[in-house]
């Protein structure tokens, strides 16, 4: 990984609406599409809406068909007040210290950034991961951004 940009940040808890996904992480787009379509029908997208993915399992330790994740949107004020149909849920992403790594480029290459984070940075950092899932915050829209210009924050919770 060339010139990684990583910061330790104190993040506030974040309320999100989520759609669960079980299967390869690369196939989460269907969960995002279902949730986004429903939120759009409800008029819930605004200028502060954030798109995130929560990843519960290590893809190098868990078979792809069993990987657990959530496609999420943070809607800002009123997220928790929104009544959701049964296929969606409210979740809270824990606040606290996080290692935040900026990944630049296609989502298909996120694995390279994760390998650097877990295999190089974490062992040398003196930090330990918390017992909580990592999440990604997608900073631009893949529908109107060239793949090489996509920006993703990989957020690893720390103890």
C-alpha positions as CSV (number, residue, x, y, z in Angstrom):
1,X,0.0,0.0,0.0
2,X,1.5,3.3,-1.1
3,X,1.4,6.3,1.4
4,X,-1.3,5.1,3.7
5,X,-3.3,7.9,5.4
6,X,-4.3,6.7,8.9
7,X,-5.4,8.7,11.9
8,X,-6.5,7.7,15.4
9,X,-9.9,9.4,16.0
10,X,-12.4,9.5,18.8
11,X,-15.7,8.8,17.1
12,X,-19.1,9.5,18.6
13,X,-21.8,6.8,18.6
14,X,-23.7,6.7,15.3
15,X,-27.3,5.7,14.8
16,X,-28.0,4.0,11.5
17,X,-30.8,2.2,9.7
18,X,-29.5,-1.2,8.4
19,X,-30.2,-4.1,6.1
20,X,-28.5,-7.4,7.1
21,X,-26.5,-9.4,4.5
22,X,-25.1,-12.9,4.8
23,X,-22.7,-13.9,2.1
24,X,-19.7,-12.5,0.3
25,X,-19.0,-8.9,1.2
26,X,-18.6,-8.1,-2.5
27,X,-22.4,-8.9,-2.9
28,X,-23.6,-6.4,-0.3
29,X,-24.8,-4.1,-3.1
30,X,-28.2,-5.8,-3.1
31,X,-28.8,-4.9,0.6
32,X,-27.7,-1.3,-0.1
33,X,-30.1,-1.1,-3.0
34,X,-33.1,-2.5,-1.1
35,X,-32.5,-0.1,1.8
36,X,-31.7,2.9,-0.4
37,X,-34.9,2.3,-2.5
38,X,-37.1,2.1,0.6
39,X,-35.5,5.2,2.2
40,X,-35.9,7.2,-1.0
41,X,-39.6,6.2,-1.2
42,X,-39.9,7.6,2.4
43,X,-38.2,10.9,1.5
44,X,-35.4,10.2,4.0
45,X,-32.3,11.1,2.0
46,X,-30.8,14.5,2.8
47,X,-27.6,16.3,2.4
48,X,-26.1,14.8,5.6
49,X,-27.0,11.2,4.8
50,X,-24.0,8.9,5.2
51,X,-23.6,5.5,3.6
52,X,-21.7,2.9,5.7
53,X,-21.0,-0.9,5.8
54,X,-20.5,-2.9,9.0
55,X,-18.4,-6.0,8.7
56,X,-18.8,-8.6,11.5
57,X,-16.4,-11.4,10.3
58,X,-12.9,-11.9,9.0
59,X,-13.2,-13.0,5.4
60,X,-9.9,-15.0,5.8
61,X,-11.4,-17.0,8.7
62,X,-15.1,-17.4,7.8
63,X,-16.4,-19.0,4.6
64,X,-17.7,-16.4,2.1
65,X,-21.2,-17.8,2.2
66,X,-21.4,-17.2,6.0
67,X,-19.9,-13.7,6.2
68,X,-22.2,-11.3,8.2
69,X,-22.5,-7.6,7.3
70,X,-25.0,-4.7,7.4
71,X,-25.6,-2.1,4.7
72,X,-26.3,1.1,6.5
73,X,-27.4,4.7,6.2
74,X,-27.0,7.4,8.9
75,X,-29.8,9.9,8.3
76,X,-28.8,12.5,10.9
77,X,-31.5,13.8,13.3
78,X,-34.5,11.5,13.6
79,X,-32.8,8.3,12.5
80,X,-34.0,6.3,15.5
81,X,-37.5,7.7,15.3
82,X,-38.1,6.3,11.8
83,X,-40.5,3.3,11.8
84,X,-38.9,0.5,9.8
85,X,-40.4,-2.5,8.0
86,X,-39.3,-6.0,9.2
87,X,-36.4,-6.4,6.8
88,X,-34.6,-3.4,8.2
89,X,-33.4,-2.5,11.7
90,X,-31.9,0.3,13.8
91,X,-28.3,-0.2,14.9
92,X,-25.8,1.9,16.9
93,X,-22.2,1.9,15.8
94,X,-20.2,2.3,19.1
95,X,-18.3,5.4,19.8
96,X,-14.7,5.4,21.0
97,X,-11.2,5.4,19.7
98,X,-10.8,4.2,16.1
99,X,-8.0,3.7,13.6
100,X,-9.3,5.4,10.5
101,X,-7.6,4.5,7.2
102,X,-8.4,6.2,4.0
103,X,-8.7,3.8,1.1
104,X,-8.4,5.4,-2.4
105,X,-9.6,3.4,-5.3
106,X,-12.1,0.7,-6.3
107,X,-14.0,-1.2,-3.7
108,X,-12.5,-4.4,-5.2
109,X,-9.1,-3.4,-3.8
110,X,-10.3,-2.8,-0.2
111,X,-8.8,-6.1,0.8
112,X,-5.3,-4.7,0.2
113,X,-6.0,-1.8,2.7
114,X,-7.4,-4.2,5.3
115,X,-4.4,-6.5,4.9
116,X,-2.0,-3.5,5.5
117,X,-4.1,-2.3,8.5
118,X,-4.3,-5.7,10.2
119,X,-0.9,-7.3,9.2
120,X,1.4,-4.3,9.2
121,X,0.0,-1.3,11.0
122,X,-1.8,-3.0,13.9
123,X,1.0,-5.3,15.1
124,X,3.5,-2.3,15.0
125,X,1.1,0.3,16.5
126,X,0.9,-0.8,20.1
127,X,-2.9,-0.7,19.8
128,X,-5.3,-3.6,20.1
129,X,-8.7,-4.0,18.4
130,X,-11.8,-3.7,20.4
131,X,-14.5,-6.4,20.5
132,X,-16.7,-4.6,18.0
133,X,-16.9,-4.8,14.2
134,X,-15.1,-2.6,11.8
135,X,-17.1,-0.4,9.5
136,X,-16.6,1.5,6.3
137,X,-17.8,5.0,5.5
138,X,-18.2,5.7,1.8
139,X,-17.2,9.3,1.2
140,X,-18.3,9.6,-2.4
141,X,-20.9,8.0,-4.7
142,X,-19.8,5.1,-7.0
143,X,-22.7,6.1,-9.4
144,X,-20.9,9.3,-10.4
145,X,-17.3,8.8,-9.2
146,X,-14.7,6.9,-11.3
147,X,-13.6,3.8,-9.4
148,X,-10.0,5.1,-9.0
149,X,-11.3,8.2,-7.3
150,X,-13.5,6.4,-4.7
151,X,-12.7,7.3,-1.1
152,X,-13.6,5.0,1.7
153,X,-12.8,5.4,5.4
154,X,-12.0,2.0,7.0
155,X,-12.8,2.4,10.7
156,X,-11.2,-0.1,13.1
157,X,-12.4,0.2,16.8
158,X,-9.6,0.2,19.3
159,X,-9.4,-0.7,23.0
